[in-house]
């Protein structure tokens, strides 16, 4: 299984390179007229806009050509969906929200065929929020300790996972947002956002009771024992999701140069 992943990525690269080659140079038999604005020293720089789909959500990129070998682009992404899952007896009704904006410099050593793009995610609003609940009389665990949710005052609460609000990133791929010889453009990006380790916060209310007798119920929001287990659970979640500090980016964009 592990060997199939690099092979699949290779197929994506080959496909992207083929499409980019066609879009940039092989769409017509007749040679394209030179773009005087972008290839001469004077005139206004070329400008392009594109719609994209990526692992950061759906979004828009816009860019301007600085030289034939360098562009500057910016974009934003947005998407959300609401999964429901259960962990350690606690039901979470979650919302995964993608909200981000970035600025990149496209360095193109082979003109329009390939780009390397260092930059910054200037706004990182990507986060997971969830409402937590445990039906009364059901056993649940926090940080390795077990409790019973009080039937008269069931456990409830909320949680949130966030990341740094700004983070460096680097992308590379085939094609370019601002082509010099065609108006329509296709490009892809593969890279990573260095967004730091996740920060998880859990807030619980209701009553937690002894897991054997169902008695000795305490306020989950204020009891030191329960709160110490909440802190342990937060640490466990952060450790289990630590790999998210290197968030992978895969994107495909289609646009038009003006």
C-alpha positions as CSV (number, residue, x, y, z in Angstrom):
1,X,0.0,0.0,0.0
2,X,2.8,2.4,0.8
3,X,4.4,2.0,-2.6
4,X,1.1,2.8,-4.4
5,X,1.0,6.4,-2.9
6,X,4.2,7.6,-4.6
7,X,3.1,5.9,-7.8
8,X,-0.3,7.7,-7.7
9,X,1.5,11.1,-7.1
10,X,3.7,10.3,-10.1
11,X,0.6,9.8,-12.2
12,X,-0.9,13.1,-11.0
13,X,2.4,14.9,-12.0
14,X,2.5,13.3,-15.4
15,X,-1.1,14.1,-16.1
16,X,-0.7,17.7,-14.9
17,X,2.4,18.1,-16.9
18,X,0.7,16.8,-20.1
19,X,-2.3,19.1,-19.6
20,X,-0.1,22.1,-18.8
21,X,2.0,21.4,-21.9
22,X,-1.1,21.3,-24.1
23,X,-2.6,24.4,-22.5
24,X,0.6,26.4,-22.8
25,X,1.9,25.3,-26.1
26,X,-0.1,22.8,-28.0
27,X,-3.6,24.0,-28.1
28,X,-3.3,25.3,-31.7
29,X,-1.0,24.6,-34.6
30,X,-0.4,28.3,-35.4
31,X,2.2,30.1,-33.3
32,X,0.8,32.6,-30.8
33,X,1.6,36.3,-31.3
34,X,4.1,37.5,-28.7
35,X,2.7,39.3,-25.7
36,X,4.3,42.7,-26.0
37,X,3.2,43.8,-22.6
38,X,4.9,40.9,-20.7
39,X,7.9,40.4,-23.0
40,X,9.0,43.9,-23.4
41,X,10.5,46.2,-20.8
42,X,7.6,48.6,-21.0
43,X,3.8,48.4,-20.9
44,X,1.6,47.1,-18.2
45,X,2.3,43.7,-16.6
46,X,0.0,40.7,-17.4
47,X,-2.8,40.0,-14.9
48,X,-4.7,36.7,-14.4
49,X,-7.5,35.3,-12.3
50,X,-8.3,31.7,-11.6
51,X,-10.7,29.4,-9.8
52,X,-9.3,26.5,-7.9
53,X,-10.1,23.4,-5.9
54,X,-7.7,22.3,-3.2
55,X,-7.1,20.6,0.1
56,X,-7.6,24.1,1.6
57,X,-11.1,24.4,0.1
58,X,-12.6,26.1,-2.9
59,X,-11.0,29.5,-3.8
60,X,-9.8,32.2,-6.2
61,X,-6.3,33.2,-7.1
62,X,-5.2,36.4,-8.8
63,X,-1.7,37.2,-10.0
64,X,0.5,39.6,-11.9
65,X,3.6,39.0,-13.9
66,X,6.8,40.8,-12.7
67,X,9.2,39.2,-15.2
68,X,9.0,36.2,-17.5
69,X,10.5,34.2,-14.7
70,X,8.6,35.6,-11.6
71,X,5.0,36.3,-10.7
72,X,3.2,37.4,-7.6
73,X,-0.1,36.0,-6.6
74,X,-2.6,36.0,-3.8
75,X,-5.7,34.0,-3.1
76,X,-8.3,32.8,-0.6
77,X,-10.0,29.5,0.2
78,X,-13.2,28.5,1.9
79,X,-15.1,25.4,2.6
80,X,-16.9,23.6,5.5
81,X,-18.7,20.4,6.4
82,X,-20.1,18.9,9.6
83,X,-19.1,15.4,10.6
84,X,-20.5,13.6,13.6
85,X,-18.3,11.1,15.6
86,X,-18.0,9.4,19.0
87,X,-14.7,9.1,20.9
88,X,-14.4,7.5,24.4
89,X,-18.1,7.6,24.8
90,X,-18.5,11.3,24.1
91,X,-20.5,12.3,21.0
92,X,-19.2,15.2,19.0
93,X,-21.3,17.1,16.5
94,X,-18.4,18.9,14.7
95,X,-17.8,21.5,12.0
96,X,-14.6,21.4,10.0
97,X,-14.1,25.0,8.7
98,X,-11.6,26.0,6.1
99,X,-10.9,29.8,5.8
100,X,-7.5,31.0,4.6
101,X,-5.7,33.6,2.5
102,X,-2.1,33.4,1.1
103,X,0.4,35.4,-0.8
104,X,3.1,33.7,-3.0
105,X,5.9,34.4,-5.3
106,X,6.0,32.1,-8.3
107,X,9.6,31.5,-9.4
108,X,9.6,30.0,-12.9
109,X,13.1,28.8,-13.9
110,X,11.6,27.1,-17.0
111,X,9.3,30.0,-17.9
112,X,5.7,28.9,-17.8
113,X,6.2,25.2,-17.5
114,X,7.1,24.8,-13.9
115,X,7.0,26.9,-10.7
116,X,8.4,27.0,-7.2
117,X,6.4,29.2,-4.9
118,X,7.5,30.3,-1.4
119,X,5.1,32.4,0.5
120,X,2.9,33.0,3.6
121,X,-0.6,32.0,4.7
122,X,-1.4,35.5,5.9
123,X,-4.7,34.3,7.5
124,X,-5.3,30.8,8.8
125,X,-8.8,30.4,10.0
126,X,-8.9,26.7,9.6
127,X,-10.4,25.1,12.6
128,X,-12.6,22.3,14.0
129,X,-15.4,23.1,16.4
130,X,-17.7,20.6,18.1
131,X,-20.6,20.3,20.6
132,X,-20.0,17.5,23.0
133,X,-22.6,15.4,24.8
134,X,-22.9,12.1,26.8
135,X,-26.4,10.7,27.4
136,X,-27.4,10.3,31.0
137,X,-26.3,7.0,32.5
138,X,-23.6,6.3,29.9
139,X,-20.0,5.7,30.7
140,X,-17.3,7.9,29.2
141,X,-13.6,8.5,29.7
142,X,-11.3,11.5,29.8
143,X,-7.5,11.2,29.9
144,X,-7.7,7.5,30.9
145,X,-10.2,8.0,33.8
146,X,-13.8,6.7,33.5
147,X,-17.0,8.4,34.6
148,X,-20.8,8.1,34.3
149,X,-22.9,10.9,32.9
150,X,-25.5,12.0,35.5
151,X,-29.0,11.1,34.2
152,X,-30.3,14.2,36.1
153,X,-27.7,16.5,34.6
154,X,-25.9,14.9,31.6
155,X,-22.5,15.9,30.5
156,X,-22.4,18.5,27.7
157,X,-20.0,21.1,26.4
158,X,-17.9,22.2,23.4
159,X,-14.4,21.8,21.9
160,X,-12.2,23.6,19.4
161,X,-9.0,22.9,17.6
162,X,-7.1,25.9,16.1
163,X,-3.7,26.6,14.6
164,X,-1.4,29.6,14.2
165,X,-3.1,32.5,12.5
166,X,-0.2,33.0,10.0
167,X,2.2,30.4,8.7
168,X,4.9,30.0,6.0
169,X,4.2,27.8,3.1
170,X,5.9,26.5,0.0
171,X,4.4,25.1,-3.2
172,X,5.6,23.7,-6.5
173,X,3.9,22.4,-9.6
174,X,3.4,22.5,-13.4
175,X,1.8,25.3,-15.3
176,X,1.4,28.9,-14.2
177,X,-1.3,31.3,-13.2
178,X,0.0,34.1,-15.5
179,X,1.0,32.5,-18.8
180,X,2.9,34.6,-21.4
181,X,1.7,33.1,-24.6
182,X,-1.9,32.0,-23.9
183,X,-5.0,33.5,-22.3
184,X,-6.5,30.4,-20.8
185,X,-4.4,28.7,-18.1
186,X,-4.2,25.5,-16.1
187,X,-1.9,24.9,-13.2
188,X,-1.4,22.6,-10.2
189,X,0.2,23.1,-6.8
190,X,1.6,20.5,-4.4
191,X,3.2,21.6,-1.2
192,X,2.9,22.2,2.6
193,X,1.8,24.8,5.1
194,X,4.0,24.9,8.3
195,X,1.1,25.9,10.5
196,X,2.4,24.7,13.9
197,X,1.0,22.1,16.3
198,X,-2.8,22.1,16.9
199,X,-4.2,23.8,20.1
200,X,-7.2,22.0,21.5
201,X,-9.6,23.4,24.1
202,X,-12.4,21.3,25.8
203,X,-15.1,22.8,28.0
204,X,-17.4,20.4,29.8
205,X,-20.5,21.0,32.0
206,X,-23.0,18.8,33.6
207,X,-22.3,16.2,36.3
208,X,-19.9,13.3,36.2
209,X,-20.4,10.4,38.6
210,X,-18.4,7.4,40.0
211,X,-18.1,4.8,37.2
212,X,-18.9,1.9,39.6
213,X,-21.7,3.1,41.8
214,X,-23.1,6.0,39.7
215,X,-23.0,8.1,42.9
216,X,-20.7,10.8,44.2
217,X,-21.6,13.1,41.3
218,X,-19.6,16.3,40.8
219,X,-19.7,19.4,38.7
220,X,-17.6,18.6,35.6
221,X,-16.9,22.3,35.1
222,X,-15.3,22.9,38.5
223,X,-14.2,19.6,40.0
224,X,-10.4,19.4,40.1
225,X,-10.3,15.7,39.4
226,X,-12.5,16.0,36.3
227,X,-10.7,19.1,35.1
228,X,-7.3,17.4,35.4
229,X,-8.6,14.6,33.2
230,X,-9.9,17.2,30.7
231,X,-6.4,18.7,30.5
232,X,-4.9,15.3,30.0
233,X,-7.5,14.6,27.2
234,X,-6.5,17.9,25.5
235,X,-2.9,16.9,25.6
236,X,-3.7,13.5,24.2
237,X,-5.6,15.0,21.3
238,X,-2.8,17.5,20.5
239,X,-0.3,14.7,20.5
240,X,-2.4,12.4,18.3
241,X,-2.9,15.2,15.7
242,X,0.6,16.6,15.9
243,X,1.2,15.6,12.2
244,X,-1.3,18.4,11.2
245,X,1.5,21.0,11.8
246,X,2.6,20.1,8.3
247,X,-0.6,20.5,6.4
248,X,-0.4,19.1,2.8
249,X,-1.6,21.2,-0.1
250,X,-2.9,19.8,-3.4
251,X,-4.6,22.2,-5.8
252,X,-5.8,22.5,-9.4
253,X,-6.6,25.9,-10.9
254,X,-8.2,27.0,-14.2
255,X,-8.0,30.7,-15.2
256,X,-7.7,33.5,-17.7
257,X,-4.9,36.0,-18.4
258,X,-6.1,39.5,-19.4
